[in-house]
Amino acid sequence: MEESGLSYRIMNKIKHPIIILIFRLILGFVMIYASFDKISNPKDFADIVQNYHAIPYSLTNLVAIFLPWLELCVGACLILGIFVDGASLINLVLMGMFIILLSQALIRGIDVECGCFTVSEEGSKIALQRVMEDILFLGMTYLVFTRKERKYELFTK
């Protein structure tokens, strides 16, 4: 790759340690915020998970209980700079899974509350905008995961 090209200069600026820190903080706060309502209302979240028709009924409660706590832990690790490699890898998997689940529901025409940030009736319906947001979060997570410098972190692995 030519080191003087525009794309090379842009990638160098995006991979700057301060930008990576900002991405980590944004992703961390998003994950923590997303977990709060699900943790406090596991039954409602289980109903939303089941409405996606993507996992067996027997796994619904397990996912509804485990996933929000995983989101909370990943968010805390990203913010605090603890085990950033592991947290960003888990977040990559989660974002990929969310994109697939939201996309399949859109394609199949399933009219369901997203369950992304709230489990209440006023929650957002699945829409292409939510898929695009998750793609943006996936890109940010990828940049955090592939960072070269491990600055502003307590435990890097």
N, C-alpha and C positions, 0 to 999 in steps of 0.2 A: 504494500500500500504506500502510495506517495505521501510523505510526511508533511508536505506543504499544502495538501489539498484541503478544500473547505470542510469536507466531512471529517477529516482527521482533526482539524482544529475544533470543530463543534464537539466531537466526542471527547477531546481532551478537556474542554470546558465543562461538559456534563459530568465527567468522571472526577472532577475536582473534589477533594475531601470535604469541603464545606457543602457543596451541592449534594454529595452522598449523605452527609449528616442531615441535611434538610429533608431528603427523601426518606431517610430512616425515621425521622420524627413524624413526618406526615403519615407514613404507613403505620407506625406504631400507634399514633392517636386514633387513626381510622379503625384499626383492629380492636383496640380497647373500647372505643365508643360502640362499635358493632356488637361487642360481646355483652354489654351491660343488660340490655333488655331481655336478651335470650337467657342469660343466667338467672334473672329474676322471674322469668315466666317460661319455664321449661315445657310445660304442657302445651301452651300456645305455640311455642317454637316447634314442638313435635308435630303438631297439626299442620304447620306450614311445610315442614320437611316432607310429610306424607303426601301433601297435595302436589308435590313435584312428580310423583309416580316414577321415581328413579331408583329407589332402593327397596329391598323387601320390607314388608311391614314389621317383621321381627327386629329389624335393625334401627327403626325409627327413633325409639327412645334412647338407645345407646348414642346415636349421632346427635340427638337433641341435647343430651347432657354433656357429652365429651367435646363437641365442636366449639361451643362458646368459651369454655375454659382454655382450649387450645389457642383460640384467637386472643384471649386475654394474655396468656403466657408469651405468645409470639410478639404481641404489641409491646409488652413490658421489656422483653429482651431487646427489641429494636430501639426503643427509647433509651434504655440504660446502657446500651452497648455491650451487653452480656451475650456471649455465644451468637454473635451476629451472623456467622456463616450458617449455623443450624437454623436459626430463626428465619433467615431469608430463604433458605431452601424449603422449609415448611411453608412459608408464605407463597413461594412460587407454585408449589403443589396446590395450595388452597385456592389461589387466584385462578389457576388453570381449571380446577374443579368447578369453581363458581361460574366461570365463563361457559364451560360445557353445560352445566345444569341450567343456567339462564337461557342459553341459546336453544337447547332442546325444548324447553318449555315454550319459548317464543315460536319455534318452528311447528310444534305440535298444537299451538293455539290454546295452551293451558292458561286459564285466567286465574292467577293465584297472586297473593301478596308476596312480595319479594322475600321478606324476612331478613333482609340485609342489615338493617339498622334498628328496626323495631318490629315487634310481633303484634302490634295493635291493629285494629281495623283501619286506622288512618294511614297505615304503612303504604309504601309505594308499590304500585303494580309493576310487574315485570315489563321492561321496555328496552328498546335498543340502547337508550342512553345509559342504562345501568350496565349493560354489556360493555359499552365503550369505556365507562369509568373503570371497570375491572381490567380491561386491556391496558389502560393507562397505569393502573396500580401494578399490573404484571410487568410492564416495562420498567417502572421505577424499581421494583423488587429485583429484576434481573440486573440492573445497574449496581444495586447494592451488593448483590451476590458476587458479581464479577469485578468488584473494585480491586484496585492494585494496592492502594495504601490502606492500612488498618489504623487510621487516626481516629481519635475521639471514641475509643472503645476500651472497656475494662478487661474483658476476656474475649479474645478474638475467635476462638474455635467453638 
